[in-house]
Amino acid sequence: MSKQKLITELQSQGLKLIDRDTGAAGRKGGAGPSDHKAVTIDGTTVMIPVYNGVAAESPYTVGEYYDTSLRKNGRAIASIAFPQQPKFYSLKTADGIPYSQIALLHSHNVLATTVLQTCIRYSNRNTACQFCAIGQSLEAGKTIAQKTPQQLAEVAEAAVRLDGIEHLVMTTGTPNTTDRGAAYLSECAQAVKARVNLPIQAQCEPPNDFVWFEKMKAAGIDSLGMHLEVLEPKVRDRIMPGKAKVSLDYYFQAFEAAVKVFGWGQVSTYILAGLGDSMDTIVNTCDRLIKLGVYPFVVPFVPIMGTPLVNHKPPSSEFMYAIYEQVGAMLRKAGMFSQDIKAGCAKCGACSALSAFETL
């Protein structure tokens, strides 16, 4: 089995942990894709669902305490390892907050944080994105509602110094402000860059005034993520009824403006495959995005425990493989590669198999 196919299958079908949960702590709840764990397979680190119902039924297992084999239906098919718990997790801020409540290790070399762990839409299921679990880690006491710029700078410096972190992802729940979080992300980035030279991606909804892109760039933000998630109007209304009020037309206006500021290939968007969008819609939208200079980070939807979509089936590996092949070919033709992005989810690539298809 090729590495591309193996990663695609694992991210759709999950991985069942038998008798152990070693390495760096996985992600349960929180913003973005969750219920994952970082896994290194034949030298490539990817994020694989391990804590949800899909993983519990997976044919893929990693088993007994000293067994380093990834198995499918009991047969060893690849070597497997888990990135170790980062050293910065053992530290606390001056006011006693564990660093792991400020930012987390993603994959093996990425620091990630949600600067505002609340969202104007989350508490009302009539407006909340049905896949989101941003409030779960806050309710569980695993994080704090607002990370200060000073806290983020302190943790980022330690993560670089102790664990060789190479870039930082800063996302945010959407606040009740017209800038959609751009102002606070800029403040946080400025503080981090004053402390440590670390490439930063910021992620937020399109702000009301595109002048914020210039301000974010000036604050030290190197790349920008504005996430579509789902594409077709009926799917948007059903899956994210509040966010769907921000039209696709407005997103594309924002993408065009942001590319002018951050540069071709330095703006990206998440697309969650498997929530109802057709393959044609996803592929055609990716083509439009790439031509505009935006990297379309296509990720298989993973059902998260405790959300309305907990029982929604993830997309099949065949569906994802077909998308990856087509979008990977588009990226190659355009000369747009994840490794050239300065910072962010698409640069990391661990939540998707797409980067493995860029060079086929």
N, C-alpha and C positions, 0 to 999 in steps of 0.2 A: 504494500500500500504506500502511495506517495505521501510525503509529509503534508502537502496541500490537502489531500483528501482526509488524512488522519485528523488534522487540526479542525477541518470543517465538520467532521463527524463528532468530534469531542465537544465542540462548542454548541452543537445542536442537541446532542444526546447526553451531555454531562459526564461526570466521572464519579463513580461510587467509591468512597473511602471505606476500606475494611480494616477495622481494629486500630486505626490511627488517624491523626490529623496533625502532621508534622510541618515544620518549616514556618514561614511567616504567616501570621494569622490571616485568614481569608476575610472577605467582606460580607457582612450580613446587614441588610437594610442600607439606608443612606441614599444619596443622590446617584443617579446614573445606573449603569448595569451593576448588579449586585448579586449576592449569594454565590460569588465566585471565589476561586483561589488561584494564585499564581503557580504554574506548573512548568517545569523545563523538560522538554521532550527532545532528545537528540540535539541538545544545544540551543533550542529555540524556546523562549519563555512566552507562554500564552496564559490568558485568564480563562479558566474552565468552570462552568457551573458545578458546584459540589454540594450545596446546602439546600437545594429545592427538591420537589417531588420528582422531577425529570431525572435528576442525578441518582435518586434512590432506585430507579428502575433501569439504569444504564447497563448495557452489556460491557462497558469499559470499567475496569476496576484496578485499583492499586491496593495491595493487600498487606500481607503480614509484615511485622515490624521491620525486618531486615531485608525485605524483598524490594528491589529497585526496578522491578519490571512493571510496565503497563500491560495489562492483559485485556483481551477481548474474548468474552465467553470462556474465560479460564486459560486461554493460550497467550503466552508472552509474545508481544509484538514489537516492543520498543523499550528503551531504557528511559527512566523517569527520575526526576529529582524535584525538590521544592526549594525555592530561594529561602534563605535563612531569615529569621527575625532580625530586623535592622537594629543596630546599636542605639540609634537615637530614641527608640521606643522606651528605653530604660530611664530617660531623663524627664524632669519636670521643669516647668517655668518657675520664675521667682515667686509667683503667687500660688504655686502648688498644683498646677494643672498638668497632667501627663502630656508629653509631646504628642502621643498617639491620639489624643483628643483634638489636637490642632491640625494635624496632617498625617496622611498614611502613605505607606509604600505601596505603589502599584507596579505590577510586573516585578522587575528586579532592579530598576534604576530610575524610577519615576516617583516624584513626590506629588501627592494630590490632596487638595483641600476644598471644602465647600465653605466659602468665607461667610455666607449667611445661610444657616441651616433651616430657614423658614421660607415659605412661599405664600404669596397672596392667594393662591388657588388651592393649596393642598388640603386645607381643613374642610372644604366644601366639595363633596363628591360630584356636585353638579358642574364644577369647574376644574377639578383636579385631573391631572394626567393619570389615566388608569394604571399605568405601569410604574408609577413613581413611588419610592419608599423613602423620600427625603426626611420624613419625620420619625422614622423608626429608630435610627441610631441615636437621635436626640432623646426620644422617650426612654430608650434603654440606658441612657447615661454614658454612652460611648463617645459623645462629642459635646460641644457647647454651641449655643445658638449663634454666636457671633465671634469670629476670631479677630483679634485686633491686628493691625499692621505690624506692631512690634512683636507680638507673639509669632506671627508667620515668619518674620525676618529671623528671629531667634532659632526657630525650628529648622528653617531652610539652611541656615549656616551650619548647624550641627549635622544635618542629613548629608550635606555635601562633604563636610570634613570627615565624618565617621563612616559613612556608607557609600560614598562615591556617587551620590545622586547626580543625574545629568540634566534633568529639566523638571519644571514645575507646572502642574496643571491647577489652575484656580477656577472653580466654577461657583455658581451662586444660585440659591433659590431666588425667584423673581420678587423683588421688593415693590412696595406701592409707591414707586417713583418713576418719572417719565424716562429716566436714563436707563432703567431696567437693570441696575446694578453696576453699570459702567463706571460710575464715579467711585464707588467703594473699591471695586477691583483695581482701579488706577491708583488709589491711595495705598492699597496693600502691595501692589507691584513696586511702587516707588520705594517703599520701606525695605522690601526684599532686596532690590537692586542696590540700595545704599549699603547693605550689609554683605552681600555675596553676589558674585557674577554668575547668575544662573538663568538660562533661557526660560521664558515664561509664556505659557498660553493662558489667556483668559477666555471664559465662556459665559455668554449671557444672551438674552433675547435681543433683537434689534432695538436700539434706543430710538427715542422720538426724533433726535437730531443727530445726523451722521457726523457732525463735528466731534462727537465723542470718540470716533475712531482715531482722529488726530491726537486727542488728549490721551487716549489709552496708549498709543504708540510713544508719545512723548514721556509717559510715566514709566516706560521700560517694558511694556508688553510687546513680545516679539511675534506672536501669532494669535489669531482669533478664531474661536469656534462659536458659530450660531447654528443651533441644532433644529433641523426640520422634524426629525423623528419619523413622522408619517406624512403621506403626500396627497392621496386622493381625498377630495372634499368630504365624502361621506365617512371615510375612515377617520379623518381628522376630527370631525364632529363627534364621532362615537368614542374615540380613544382619548382625546384630549380636548374636551369641549370648551375649556377656557382659553387655552393657547391657540385653538383654531380660529379665534377672533382676529389673530394676527395673520393677515392673508399671505398666501404664497407670493403674490406680486410684491408685497412689501419686503418679504425676505429677500427676493431676488434684487430689489432695489438696494437693500442693505449689503448684499454680497458684492454687487458691482462697486459700491462706494468703498467698501472695506478693502477689496483687492487693490484699489488705487493707493491706499495708505500702507497696507502691510505687505503688498507684493503678490505676484502671481504664485499660487501654490502655498501661500502662507495663511490662507483662510480655509476653514474646513467646516463640514456639517455632518452630524450623525444622521444616519438613516436606519431605522429599526425594521429589518425585514421580518415578515411573518405575522404582521398585525392586520393584514387584509389588502395591502397594496399589491397589485399584480406585478409579475416579473417585468412586463413591458413598461409599466409606469416607473418602476425603480430604475431600470436600465436607461430609459429615455431621459429621466431626470438627471441621472449621473452624467450622461452625455452633455446635457445643457450646463450643468455645474462645471464640469471640466473645461468646456469651451470658454466659460466665464473666468476661469482661473481658480476655482474652488475645488478642494479635494473632498470627494464624497466618501465619507467613512461609513461603509455599509457593515452593519453588525446584526447578527441573528438575535431576534428577540428572545430574552430569557425570562420566564415567569418568576416573579419574586414572591416569597412567602409573605402573607399578610396584606397583599394588594388585591384589588378586584380581579386582576388577571392571573391570579395564582394557578388556576386550572386551565389556562389557555395553552394550547400545545405550541411549542416552538416550531420554527420552520424545519422542514426536512433538510438533511444534508445535501440531497440532490438539488433541491431548490436553491440553496445557498451556493453550491458549487457552480451551477449554471450562471448565476449572477456574477460570482467572482470571476469566472472566465471572461465574460463579456466586459465587465468594468475594468478588469486587469488589462485587457487588450486596449481599451480606450486610454488608460493611464500610460501605457507604454508608448502608444502612438503620439500622445501629447508630450511625452517626456516629463510627466509629473510623477514624482516618486515620494513615498512617505519618508524616506531617509533624508530628503532635502528640506523637510519641514523643520523649523528651528525648535519647536516645542509643541507638546500636546498629545492628545489621544491618538490621532492618526499617525504621528511620528512613532509613538510607542507601539501601536498596532496590535497589542496583545489581546484585545477583546474581539478581534476579527481575524479571519484568515486572508484578508484581501492583499496585504503586503506580500504574501507568499506567491501571489498570482501576477505581481507586477513585472516579474522577470522571466516568466515562462517562455 
